[in-house]
Amino acid sequence: HELRKTRDTPGIAMSGFGSDEDVRSSRSAGFAEHLTKPINYRTLEEAIQRVGARCEGAAAAR
């Protein structure tokens, strides 16, 4: 099943909504990060680096 192949692929939510509840909803939906628009490139780059570091750590633990 294709969905199972990507189940562990982290996602970064990008939304115009940024309340605590919006962030919690993104996390409970499986997103690793929640960014609120407008998003600058530096913020996006930092989020990608954080997610990448977590993925590397999880892969090393396997």
Secondary structure in CASP SS format (residue, H / E / C, confidence):
PFRMAT SS
TARGET T0000
AUTHOR 0000-0000-0000
METHOD secondary structure of the structure
MODEL  1
H C 1.00
E H 1.00
L H 1.00
R H 1.00
K H 1.00
T H 1.00
R C 1.00
D C 1.00
T C 1.00
P C 1.00
G C 1.00
I E 1.00
A E 1.00
M E 1.00
S E 1.00
G C 1.00
F C 1.00
G C 1.00
S C 1.00
D H 1.00
E H 1.00
D H 1.00
V H 1.00
R H 1.00
S H 1.00
S H 1.00
R H 1.00
S H 1.00
A C 1.00
G C 1.00
F C 1.00
A C 1.00
E E 1.00
H E 1.00
L E 1.00
T E 1.00
K C 1.00
P C 1.00
I C 1.00
N C 1.00
Y H 1.00
R H 1.00
T H 1.00
L H 1.00
E H 1.00
E H 1.00
A H 1.00
I H 1.00
Q H 1.00
R H 1.00
V H 1.00
G H 1.00
A H 1.00
R H 1.00
C H 1.00
E H 1.00
G H 1.00
A H 1.00
A H 1.00
A H 1.00
A H 1.00
R C 1.00
END
